[in-house]
Amino acid sequence: MPNAFNFAASPFDRLTPSQQRLVRDNVDIAYFRAGEVILDVGSVPTQLFVLIKGRVSQYDGDERVARYGPDDSFDGRGLVAGKSSSRFVADEEVLAYELAHQAVNELIAANADFGALLFSDLGAKLSAAGQRRSRNELQALNLARVDEAFVRAAHIVEHDTDVVSVVRLFQREHTTNVLVRDARQSPPALGMFTTNALQRAILSGRPLEQIAVGELTNWALIAVRPSAQVGDALATMVRHHIHRVVVREGEQVLGVLEALDVFSFLSNHSMLIGLRITAATSIDELAGAARQITDMIGRQYRGGTQVMLIARLVQDLNARLFERAWQLIAPRELVESSCLLVMGSEGRGEQLLKTDQDNALILRDGYEPPADLATICERFSGALERFGYPPCPGRIMLSNPAWRMPAADFARTVREWLLMPSPDSLMNLAIFLDAHAVAGDAALLAGVRDALWSLATDNDMMLARFAAAIDLFAGSGRWWHRLLGEGADRLDLKKEGIFPIVHGVRSLALAHRVAETATTERLARLVEARGLDAGLARDLTDALQLLMALKLKAGLDELERGDAVSGAVDPAALSTLERDLLKDALGVVKRFKALLRQRFRLNAL
C-alpha cells in the first residue's frame, strides 16, 4: 500500500512500529461512487474503513446519526459484533483504506488502547485517551514561575532593632523571619533573622531587649528572581541547606519564598490560593487571588487533572472568595442573619472559567437589615465584576431586589414558581434548584428548599413544561456538519450537549425529589431511586466530562489569544480522537433526549 497512511490519526497513533507494518501489509484502497451503500444493516463487515477522501453518512433507519470525513474510521463495532447495525452511504465520491478483519483482530489483541479507541463505549475511550493525555503534574508545576507560587510579604527592620521588638513583629504578622537592613554600608546590606537565630539569642543568656538583631543576622542572603522556575528555587534551597529564599528583582524586594510553601504549591496549588483568600483584608487582594484561580485551572488541566476534580476545586475556592468578599463588604450582623447563595453552574460545582453572576440573598425572618442594604449588595456585585464575573444579563443577582428577600417570602416565591409555571418562573425554578450556600446561615437555604420538596411534584404538565427546555437550542443541531468543518459556525458545546444533559438530569431530579445539586451526584441518586438506568447514567457522566473538558480547552485557548471566552469549539482545531469522542458524546445526548421526550411526553405539548 502507499506510505501515505496517516498513523498520526486516532486510533492508529497508538500502534508500535511493528503494528504499523502489519497495517501496511494488510490494507487496500477502495473507491465508492456518490450515493453508493458501503455497508448495509445486517451485512457482515470484512474490513475496517479509513477515509482518505470524501464524506460518508451513517443512518439508523431513515435518520442520519453521524457523518465521517478524512482520517475517520468505521465500522469497528460492526467488525467485533459480526454484523453492521447501521447503513453507511457515500455522500460524494469516496476513497478509503480497507484494513483486513484479521489484521484488525491482531491489533486489538496486541494493543488494548487501540481496541478501546476503535470500538468501545465512550467511557472506555475516555479512559484510554486519559492515559495518553495525562502528564506528570509535579513536572508542570515545577516549571511554574516563582511569582505564581505563594510568595510571603517581606518585613524589613533595621540592624539595631532589639530582639524583643522583632518577636512582637513575629507574633503580629504571623511570620518566622524578618529581613534586616544595615544602612551603615553602601549600598545598604540586607540579611535575614529567623526563629533559629532567636534560639541562639535566648541561649546567650543576655537580656533580649539589649540584643540587636544585626548581631545574629545571616548576611549571606540567597535570592531568586520572580521569573525563576519554582523547581529551580527549590533546588537552590537544597543546595544551600536553607528553608527560604528572598524574591527580588534587582534591588526591589518582592517577598520571601519558603520551602514549606513550595512543597504545598507542588502538592496542591489550590491550597495556597485558599490561604491567600482567607488572609485577604481588601477587595484588591481578593481580586489577585481570583486571577490566580484562572491560572490554576490552566495548570491543572494541562497537568492531566480530571475536569470534574478541577471543577470541585474551583467551586471550593470560589465559595471562599465570595464568602470573604461578603465578609469584607457586609456588616457582621447581616452576614450572620442571612444566607448568600450561588446558583447555576457555580451552584452545581461545574463552573470552570468565569461566567455570569448567578446569586441571591435569603434574610432571616424578623431580621431588620441595614438601611443601606441595596448599596451593600451593589458593592458585592461590583466586587464580583472585578473578580472577572460579569453581571447576569437577566439580573439574577442579589443587587436585584427580586433576588433578596426574607426566608418566608423566598419560600412563597419558590412555591409560586412551581405551582404557577410560566417560561420565566420555570427558568427561575431551574436556577434555584442548583442553589448552594457559600456564606452566612446555610439553614435558611435548607428551609426554603424543604418548602419546595414539601409540595407534590406529580403535576405531569408542569414537569413536562420544565423538562421541555432540553430543546431550547434545538435549532442549533446538525452538529456533524460543523464537526467536519462544513460551515463557518463554531460548535457551541453548552447548547449542543452540556445544557441538555444538565437540564435533563435536573428535570428527573425534580420529578424524583433528588436534593443534590451536582449533576453527577444527581445521576447517582437517580440510579438508586430507579429513575435512570445505570448504564445511561455512566454514559451521561462520561459525556458531560468530555464536553466540559473540550469547552475548557477551547476557553483556555481563547484566553491565551486574548479573545473573549466563549468555550465554543473550532472543528478545525479538533484532533481525530477528539472528533470521535465528541461524536460519541453527542450521540449519548441524543439518546438521553429521546428518553426524556418519552418520560415526560414532550411530544404532547
C-alpha positions as CSV (number, residue, x, y, z in Angstrom):
1,M,0.0,0.0,0.0
2,P,1.1,3.6,-0.3
3,N,3.2,5.0,2.6
4,A,0.7,7.8,3.0
5,F,-1.4,6.1,5.7
6,N,-1.9,8.6,8.5
7,F,-0.6,6.9,11.6
8,A,-1.0,10.2,13.5
9,A,-4.7,9.9,13.5
10,S,-6.6,8.0,16.3
11,P,-6.6,5.1,17.0
12,F,-3.7,4.3,14.8
13,D,-1.4,6.7,16.7
14,R,-1.3,4.1,19.4
15,L,0.4,1.5,17.3
16,T,4.0,0.4,17.6
17,P,6.3,0.3,14.6
18,S,5.7,-3.5,14.1
19,Q,2.0,-3.0,14.4
20,Q,2.2,-0.2,11.8
21,R,3.9,-2.6,9.4
22,L,1.0,-5.1,10.0
23,V,-1.3,-2.3,8.8
24,R,0.8,-1.6,5.7
25,D,0.8,-5.3,4.8
26,N,-2.9,-5.8,5.1
27,V,-4.6,-2.7,3.6
28,D,-6.0,-1.9,0.2
29,I,-7.7,1.2,-1.3
30,A,-11.3,1.2,-2.4
31,Y,-13.4,3.6,-4.4
32,F,-17.2,4.3,-3.9
33,R,-19.5,6.4,-6.1
34,A,-21.7,9.1,-4.6
35,G,-24.8,7.5,-3.2
36,E,-23.4,4.1,-3.1
37,V,-24.1,2.0,0.0
38,I,-20.8,0.9,1.5
39,L,-22.3,-1.2,4.4
40,D,-26.0,-2.0,5.0
41,V,-27.8,-3.1,8.1
42,G,-27.1,-6.7,8.8
43,S,-24.2,-7.0,6.4
44,V,-21.0,-8.8,7.6
45,P,-18.0,-6.4,7.5
46,T,-14.8,-7.9,6.3
47,Q,-12.6,-4.8,6.8
48,L,-12.3,-1.6,8.7
49,F,-12.7,1.5,6.5
50,V,-10.5,4.6,7.0
51,L,-11.5,7.5,4.8
52,I,-8.9,9.2,2.6
53,K,-11.2,11.5,0.7
54,G,-14.9,12.3,0.7
55,R,-17.8,12.0,3.3
56,V,-19.8,9.1,4.5
57,S,-23.1,9.3,6.3
58,Q,-24.3,6.7,8.9
59,Y,-28.0,6.0,9.1
60,D,-30.2,4.3,11.7
61,G,-33.4,3.7,9.8
62,D,-34.1,6.9,7.8
63,E,-32.3,9.1,10.3
64,R,-28.7,10.3,9.7
65,V,-26.9,9.9,13.0
66,A,-23.3,10.7,12.1
67,R,-21.0,11.8,9.3
68,Y,-17.4,10.8,8.7
69,G,-14.6,12.6,6.9
70,P,-10.9,12.1,6.1
71,D,-9.0,10.1,8.7
72,D,-12.2,8.9,10.3
73,S,-12.8,5.1,10.6
74,F,-15.8,2.9,10.6
75,D,-17.3,0.3,11.3
76,G,-15.1,-1.1,14.1
77,R,-18.1,-2.1,16.2
78,G,-19.6,-4.0,13.3
79,L,-16.4,-6.0,12.9
80,V,-16.5,-7.0,16.5
81,A,-20.2,-7.8,16.6
82,G,-20.0,-9.7,13.3
83,K,-22.6,-7.6,11.5
84,S,-23.3,-3.9,10.9
85,S,-26.2,-2.3,12.8
86,S,-26.3,0.8,10.6
87,R,-26.2,1.8,6.9
88,F,-23.2,3.7,5.6
89,V,-23.6,5.7,2.4
90,A,-21.1,7.7,0.4
91,D,-22.3,11.3,0.2
92,E,-19.9,12.0,-2.6
93,E,-17.0,10.2,-4.3
94,V,-15.1,8.4,-1.6
95,L,-11.6,6.9,-1.4
96,A,-11.0,4.7,1.6
97,Y,-8.4,2.3,3.0
98,E,-9.8,-1.2,3.7
99,L,-7.9,-2.9,6.6
100,A,-8.5,-6.6,6.7
101,H,-10.6,-8.1,9.5
102,Q,-7.9,-10.5,10.6
103,A,-5.3,-7.7,10.9
104,V,-7.8,-5.6,13.0
105,N,-8.3,-8.6,15.3
106,E,-4.5,-9.0,15.7
107,L,-4.1,-5.3,16.5
108,I,-7.0,-5.4,19.1
109,A,-5.4,-8.5,20.8
110,A,-1.9,-6.9,20.9
111,N,-2.9,-3.3,21.8
112,A,-5.6,-2.6,24.3
113,D,-5.7,1.1,23.7
114,F,-6.2,0.6,20.0
115,G,-9.1,-1.7,20.7
116,A,-10.7,0.7,23.2
117,L,-10.5,3.7,20.9
118,L,-11.7,1.7,18.0
119,F,-15.0,0.1,19.2
120,S,-15.5,0.5,22.9
121,D,-18.1,2.7,24.5
122,L,-17.4,6.3,25.5
123,G,-16.2,5.5,29.0
124,A,-13.5,3.1,27.7
125,K,-12.4,5.5,25.0
126,L,-12.1,8.3,27.6
127,S,-10.1,6.1,29.8
128,A,-7.7,5.2,27.0
129,A,-7.5,8.9,25.9
130,G,-6.9,10.0,29.5
131,Q,-3.9,7.7,29.8
132,R,-2.4,9.3,26.8
133,R,-3.1,12.9,27.8
134,S,-2.1,12.5,31.4
135,R,1.2,14.1,32.3
136,N,3.2,14.5,35.4
137,E,1.5,17.4,37.2
138,L,4.5,17.8,39.5
139,Q,6.7,18.4,36.5
140,A,4.3,21.0,35.2
141,L,4.2,22.8,38.5
142,N,8.0,22.6,38.8
143,L,8.1,24.7,35.6
144,A,5.8,27.4,37.0
145,R,7.3,30.8,37.8
146,V,8.2,31.7,41.4
147,D,5.8,34.7,41.3
148,E,3.0,32.2,40.6
149,A,3.7,30.5,44.0
150,F,2.8,31.8,47.4
151,V,5.4,34.5,48.0
152,R,5.0,35.9,51.5
153,A,5.3,39.6,52.2
154,A,8.8,40.7,53.4
155,H,9.1,42.5,56.7
156,I,12.2,44.7,57.0
157,V,13.8,46.0,60.2
158,E,16.9,48.0,60.9
159,H,20.0,46.3,62.1
160,D,19.9,47.8,65.6
161,T,16.3,46.8,66.3
162,D,16.2,44.8,69.5
163,V,15.1,41.1,69.6
164,V,12.0,41.7,71.7
165,S,10.6,44.1,69.2
166,V,11.3,41.6,66.4
167,V,9.5,38.8,68.4
168,R,6.5,41.1,68.7
169,L,6.6,41.6,64.9
170,F,6.7,37.8,64.5
171,Q,3.6,37.4,66.6
172,R,1.7,40.3,65.0
173,E,2.4,39.4,61.4
174,H,2.3,35.6,61.9
175,T,5.8,35.2,60.4
176,T,9.0,33.4,61.4
177,N,11.5,35.7,59.7
178,V,12.4,39.3,59.0
179,L,14.8,41.0,56.7
180,V,17.4,43.1,58.4
181,R,18.9,46.2,56.7
182,D,22.2,47.7,57.6
183,A,22.2,51.2,56.2
184,R,25.8,51.9,57.5
185,Q,27.1,50.1,54.5
186,S,27.0,51.4,50.9
187,P,24.9,50.1,49.3
188,P,22.9,49.0,52.4
189,A,23.4,45.4,53.3
190,L,20.4,43.0,53.6
191,G,20.3,39.9,55.7
192,M,17.7,37.6,57.4
193,F,16.9,37.0,61.1
194,T,14.8,33.8,61.8
195,T,13.4,31.9,64.7
196,N,16.6,29.8,64.6
197,A,18.6,32.9,65.4
198,L,16.1,33.7,68.1
199,Q,17.1,30.4,69.8
200,R,20.7,31.5,69.8
201,A,19.7,34.8,71.3
202,I,17.8,33.1,74.2
203,L,20.7,30.7,74.9
204,S,23.2,33.5,75.0
205,G,21.8,34.5,78.5
206,R,21.7,38.2,77.7
207,P,18.5,40.3,78.1
208,L,16.8,40.1,74.7
209,E,15.8,43.8,74.7
210,Q,19.6,44.5,74.7
211,I,20.5,42.3,71.7
212,A,20.3,43.9,68.3
213,V,19.1,41.6,65.6
214,G,22.0,42.6,63.4
215,E,24.3,40.7,65.7
216,L,22.6,37.4,64.9
217,T,21.6,38.1,61.3
218,N,22.7,35.9,58.4
219,W,24.1,38.4,55.9
220,A,24.8,35.8,53.2
221,L,21.3,36.3,51.7
222,I,20.2,33.9,48.9
223,A,17.8,35.4,46.4
224,V,15.9,34.4,43.3
225,R,14.2,36.4,40.6
226,P,10.3,36.3,40.3
227,S,10.7,34.9,36.8
228,A,12.7,31.9,38.0
229,Q,11.1,28.4,38.0
230,V,9.7,27.0,41.2
231,G,11.8,23.9,40.7
232,D,15.0,25.9,40.4
233,A,14.1,27.8,43.6
234,L,13.6,24.6,45.5
235,A,17.0,23.3,44.1
236,T,18.6,26.5,45.3
237,M,17.3,25.9,48.9
238,V,18.5,22.3,48.8
239,R,21.9,23.3,47.5
240,H,22.5,25.9,50.2
241,H,20.8,23.9,53.0
242,I,18.3,26.7,53.7
243,H,14.5,26.8,54.1
244,R,13.7,30.1,52.4
245,V,14.9,32.5,49.7
246,V,14.3,36.2,49.1
247,V,12.4,37.0,45.9
248,R,13.9,40.2,44.4
249,E,14.2,42.0,41.1
250,G,17.4,44.0,41.2
251,E,17.3,46.0,44.4
252,Q,13.5,45.6,44.8
253,V,12.5,43.0,47.3
254,L,9.2,41.4,46.4
255,G,8.9,38.9,49.3
256,V,10.1,35.6,50.8
257,L,9.5,32.1,49.3
258,E,9.6,29.4,51.9
259,A,10.3,25.7,51.3
260,L,7.1,24.7,53.0
261,D,5.1,26.9,50.6
262,V,7.0,25.4,47.7
263,F,6.1,21.9,48.8
264,S,2.5,22.9,49.3
265,F,2.4,24.5,45.8
266,L,3.8,21.4,44.2
267,S,1.3,19.1,46.0
268,N,-1.9,21.3,45.9
269,H,-1.7,24.7,44.4
270,S,-5.4,25.4,45.3
271,M,-4.5,25.2,49.0
272,L,-2.2,28.2,48.6
273,I,-4.9,30.3,46.9
274,G,-7.3,29.4,49.7
275,L,-4.8,30.6,52.2
276,R,-4.4,33.9,50.3
277,I,-8.2,34.3,50.2
278,T,-8.5,33.7,53.9
279,A,-5.8,36.2,54.8
280,A,-7.1,38.9,52.4
281,T,-8.0,42.2,54.1
282,S,-9.2,44.0,51.0
283,I,-11.1,43.5,47.7
284,D,-7.9,44.3,45.9
285,E,-6.2,41.3,47.5
286,L,-9.1,39.1,46.6
287,A,-9.0,40.2,43.0
288,G,-5.4,39.0,42.9
289,A,-6.5,35.6,44.3
290,A,-9.3,35.4,41.7
291,R,-6.7,35.8,38.9
292,Q,-4.7,33.0,40.4
293,I,-7.7,30.7,40.3
294,T,-7.8,31.1,36.5
295,D,-4.1,30.4,36.3
296,M,-4.5,27.3,38.5
297,I,-7.3,25.9,36.2
298,G,-5.0,26.1,33.2
299,R,-2.1,24.4,35.1
300,Q,-4.4,21.7,36.5
301,Y,-5.9,20.9,33.0
302,R,-2.5,20.8,31.3
303,G,-1.2,18.6,34.1
304,G,-3.8,16.0,33.3
305,T,-6.2,16.6,36.3
306,Q,-9.7,15.3,35.6
307,V,-12.1,18.2,34.7
308,M,-14.6,17.2,37.4
309,L,-11.9,17.4,40.0
310,I,-10.8,20.8,38.7
311,A,-14.5,22.0,38.9
312,R,-14.7,20.9,42.5
313,L,-11.5,22.8,43.4
314,V,-12.9,25.8,41.6
315,Q,-16.2,25.6,43.5
316,D,-14.4,25.4,46.8
317,L,-12.1,28.4,46.0
318,N,-14.9,30.5,44.6
319,A,-17.1,29.8,47.7
320,R,-14.2,31.0,49.9
321,L,-13.7,34.0,47.6
322,F,-17.4,35.0,47.7
323,E,-17.6,34.4,51.4
324,R,-14.6,36.6,52.2
325,A,-15.8,39.3,49.8
326,W,-19.2,39.3,51.6
327,Q,-17.5,39.4,55.0
328,L,-15.4,42.5,53.9
329,I,-18.4,44.3,52.5
330,A,-21.4,43.4,54.7
331,P,-21.8,44.2,58.4
332,R,-21.2,41.2,60.6
333,E,-24.8,41.1,61.8
334,L,-26.0,41.0,58.2
335,V,-23.6,38.1,57.3
336,E,-24.8,36.1,60.3
337,S,-28.5,36.8,59.7
338,S,-28.6,35.9,56.0
339,C,-27.6,33.2,53.6
340,L,-25.6,34.2,50.5
341,L,-26.1,31.5,47.8
342,V,-24.8,30.9,44.3
343,M,-26.7,29.1,41.6
344,G,-26.3,27.8,38.0
345,S,-23.1,26.0,37.2
346,E,-21.4,27.6,40.2
347,G,-24.0,26.1,42.5
348,R,-23.6,22.7,40.8
349,G,-19.9,22.8,41.1
350,E,-19.5,22.6,37.3
351,Q,-18.1,26.0,36.6
352,L,-14.6,26.3,35.3
353,L,-13.7,29.6,33.6
354,K,-15.7,32.6,34.9
355,T,-19.2,33.1,33.6
356,D,-22.1,35.4,34.5
357,Q,-23.1,36.1,38.2
358,D,-25.9,34.0,39.5
359,N,-26.5,34.6,43.2
360,A,-29.1,35.6,45.8
361,L,-29.6,36.5,49.4
362,I,-32.0,35.0,51.9
363,L,-32.7,37.1,55.0
364,R,-33.7,35.6,58.3
365,D,-37.4,36.2,59.1
366,G,-37.8,39.0,61.6
367,Y,-34.3,40.4,61.0
368,E,-34.2,44.1,60.1
369,P,-31.5,44.6,57.5
370,P,-29.4,47.8,57.3
371,A,-31.0,50.8,55.7
372,D,-28.2,50.7,53.0
373,L,-28.8,47.0,52.1
374,A,-29.2,47.9,48.5
375,T,-25.8,49.7,48.4
376,I,-24.1,46.8,50.2
377,C,-25.5,44.4,47.6
378,E,-24.4,46.7,44.7
379,R,-20.9,46.8,46.2
380,F,-20.8,43.0,46.3
381,S,-22.0,42.6,42.7
382,G,-19.3,45.2,41.8
383,A,-16.6,43.2,43.6
384,L,-17.6,40.1,41.7
385,E,-17.3,42.0,38.5
386,R,-13.8,43.0,39.5
387,F,-13.0,39.3,40.1
388,G,-14.0,38.6,36.5
389,Y,-17.7,37.7,36.8
390,P,-19.7,39.9,34.5
391,P,-23.2,40.9,35.6
392,C,-26.0,38.5,34.8
393,P,-28.0,39.8,31.7
394,G,-31.2,38.6,33.5
395,R,-30.1,40.4,36.7
396,I,-30.2,37.2,38.7
397,M,-28.0,38.8,41.4
398,L,-28.6,39.9,45.0
399,S,-28.2,43.5,43.8
400,N,-31.7,42.9,42.2
401,P,-34.4,43.2,45.0
402,A,-36.2,40.3,43.4
403,W,-33.3,38.0,44.4
404,R,-33.0,39.2,48.0
405,M,-35.9,38.7,50.5
406,P,-36.8,37.1,53.9
407,A,-36.9,33.3,54.0
408,A,-40.7,33.2,54.2
409,D,-41.1,35.4,51.1
410,F,-38.4,33.4,49.3
411,A,-40.2,30.1,50.1
412,R,-43.5,31.5,48.9
413,T,-41.9,32.7,45.7
414,V,-40.4,29.3,45.0
415,R,-43.7,27.6,45.6
416,E,-45.3,30.0,43.1
417,W,-42.7,29.2,40.5
418,L,-43.6,25.5,41.0
419,L,-47.4,25.8,41.1
420,M,-47.9,28.6,38.6
421,P,-45.5,27.7,35.9
422,S,-44.6,30.2,33.2
423,P,-41.5,30.4,31.0
424,D,-39.9,32.9,33.4
425,S,-40.9,31.1,36.6
426,L,-39.7,27.7,35.3
427,M,-36.4,29.3,34.4
428,N,-36.1,30.8,37.9
429,L,-37.0,27.4,39.4
430,A,-34.3,25.7,37.3
431,I,-31.7,28.2,38.5
432,F,-32.8,27.9,42.2
433,L,-32.7,24.1,42.1
434,D,-28.9,24.4,41.7
435,A,-28.5,26.8,44.7
436,H,-25.5,26.3,47.0
437,A,-24.9,28.3,50.2
438,V,-21.5,30.0,50.4
439,A,-21.8,32.4,53.4
440,G,-23.9,33.0,56.4
441,D,-26.6,30.7,57.8
442,A,-27.0,27.7,55.4
443,A,-30.1,26.6,57.3
444,L,-32.0,29.4,55.7
445,L,-31.5,27.9,52.2
446,A,-32.3,24.4,53.6
447,G,-35.6,25.7,54.9
448,V,-36.6,27.3,51.6
449,R,-35.6,24.0,49.8
450,D,-37.7,22.0,52.3
451,A,-40.7,24.1,51.5
452,L,-40.2,23.2,47.8
453,W,-39.9,19.5,48.4
454,S,-43.0,19.5,50.7
455,L,-45.2,20.2,47.7
456,A,-46.3,17.4,45.4
457,T,-44.3,17.4,42.2
458,D,-46.5,14.9,40.4
459,N,-48.0,17.6,38.2
460,D,-47.2,16.0,34.9
461,M,-47.9,19.1,32.8
462,M,-45.6,21.2,35.0
463,L,-42.8,18.7,34.8
464,A,-43.2,18.4,31.1
465,R,-43.0,22.2,30.6
466,F,-40.0,22.2,32.8
467,A,-38.2,19.4,31.0
468,A,-39.1,20.8,27.6
469,A,-36.3,23.3,27.9
470,I,-33.9,20.5,26.8
471,D,-34.9,21.6,23.3
472,L,-34.2,25.3,24.0
473,F,-31.3,25.2,21.5
474,A,-32.7,22.6,19.2
475,G,-32.3,24.9,16.2
476,S,-28.6,24.7,16.6
477,G,-28.5,21.0,15.7
478,R,-26.9,19.1,12.7
479,W,-23.7,19.2,14.7
480,W,-22.0,16.6,12.5
481,H,-21.7,19.2,9.7
482,R,-19.7,21.5,11.9
483,L,-17.6,18.7,13.2
484,L,-16.5,18.1,9.7
485,G,-15.8,21.8,9.2
486,E,-18.8,22.4,6.9
487,G,-19.9,25.9,7.7
488,A,-18.4,28.9,9.4
489,D,-20.2,28.4,12.7
490,R,-18.2,27.0,15.6
491,L,-19.7,24.3,17.8
492,D,-21.3,25.6,21.0
493,L,-20.8,22.7,23.4
494,K,-23.1,24.2,26.0
495,K,-26.0,24.4,23.6
496,E,-25.4,21.1,21.8
497,G,-24.6,18.9,24.8
498,I,-23.9,20.3,28.3
499,F,-27.3,22.1,28.7
500,P,-29.4,19.2,27.6
501,I,-27.6,16.8,30.0
502,V,-27.7,19.2,32.9
503,H,-31.3,20.3,32.5
504,G,-32.5,16.8,31.6
505,V,-30.9,15.4,34.8
506,R,-32.3,18.4,36.8
507,S,-35.8,17.6,35.5
508,L,-35.5,13.9,36.5
509,A,-34.2,15.1,39.9
510,L,-37.2,17.3,40.4
511,A,-39.6,14.5,39.5
512,H,-37.9,12.1,41.9
513,R,-37.3,14.8,44.7
514,V,-33.5,14.4,44.5
515,A,-32.0,17.2,46.6
516,E,-28.4,17.0,45.3
517,T,-27.2,19.9,43.1
518,A,-24.2,18.5,41.2
519,T,-25.2,16.6,38.0
520,T,-23.0,13.6,38.8
521,E,-24.5,13.3,42.3
522,R,-28.0,13.7,40.9
523,L,-27.2,10.9,38.4
524,A,-26.1,8.6,41.2
525,R,-29.2,9.3,43.3
526,L,-31.4,8.8,40.3
527,V,-29.9,5.3,39.7
528,E,-30.5,4.5,43.4
529,A,-34.1,5.7,43.1
530,R,-34.6,3.6,39.9
531,G,-35.2,6.8,38.0
532,L,-32.5,6.1,35.4
533,D,-30.6,3.2,34.0
534,A,-27.1,2.8,35.5
535,G,-25.5,2.3,32.1
536,L,-27.1,5.5,30.7
537,A,-26.1,7.4,33.9
538,R,-22.4,6.3,33.3
539,D,-22.6,7.4,29.7
540,L,-24.0,10.8,30.7
541,T,-21.3,11.3,33.3
542,D,-18.6,10.4,30.7
543,A,-20.2,12.6,28.1
544,L,-20.5,15.6,30.4
545,Q,-16.9,15.3,31.5
546,L,-15.7,15.2,27.9
547,L,-17.9,18.2,26.9
548,M,-16.7,20.2,29.8
549,A,-13.1,19.3,29.1
550,L,-13.3,20.3,25.4
551,K,-15.1,23.5,26.4
552,L,-12.4,24.3,28.9
553,K,-9.7,23.6,26.4
554,A,-11.3,26.0,23.9
555,G,-11.8,28.7,26.6
556,L,-8.1,28.4,27.7
557,D,-7.1,28.8,24.1
558,E,-9.3,31.9,23.7
559,L,-7.7,33.4,26.9
560,E,-4.2,32.7,25.5
561,R,-5.1,34.5,22.3
562,G,-6.6,37.4,24.3
563,D,-10.1,36.7,22.9
564,A,-13.4,36.8,24.9
565,V,-14.1,33.4,26.4
566,S,-17.0,31.6,24.6
567,G,-15.9,28.0,25.0
568,A,-17.2,27.2,21.5
569,V,-15.1,24.7,19.7
570,D,-13.4,25.3,16.4
571,P,-13.9,22.0,14.5
572,A,-10.7,22.5,12.6
573,A,-8.8,22.5,15.9
574,L,-10.1,19.1,17.0
575,S,-7.9,16.1,16.6
576,T,-9.3,12.9,15.0
577,L,-9.6,11.4,18.5
578,E,-11.4,14.4,19.9
579,R,-13.8,14.4,17.0
580,D,-14.5,10.7,17.5
581,L,-15.1,11.1,21.2
582,L,-17.3,14.1,20.6
583,K,-19.4,12.2,18.1
584,D,-20.0,9.5,20.8
585,A,-20.8,12.1,23.5
586,L,-23.3,13.9,21.3
587,G,-24.8,10.5,20.5
588,V,-25.3,9.9,24.2
589,V,-27.0,13.3,24.4
590,K,-29.3,12.4,21.6
591,R,-30.3,9.1,23.2
592,F,-30.9,10.9,26.5
593,K,-33.2,13.5,24.9
594,A,-35.2,10.7,23.3
595,L,-35.7,9.1,26.7
596,L,-36.8,12.4,28.2
597,R,-39.3,13.1,25.5
598,Q,-40.8,9.7,26.2
599,R,-40.6,10.0,30.0
600,F,-42.3,13.5,30.1
601,R,-44.4,13.1,27.0
602,L,-42.9,16.2,25.4
603,N,-44.5,15.4,22.0
604,A,-47.9,16.0,23.6
605,L,-47.1,19.7,24.5
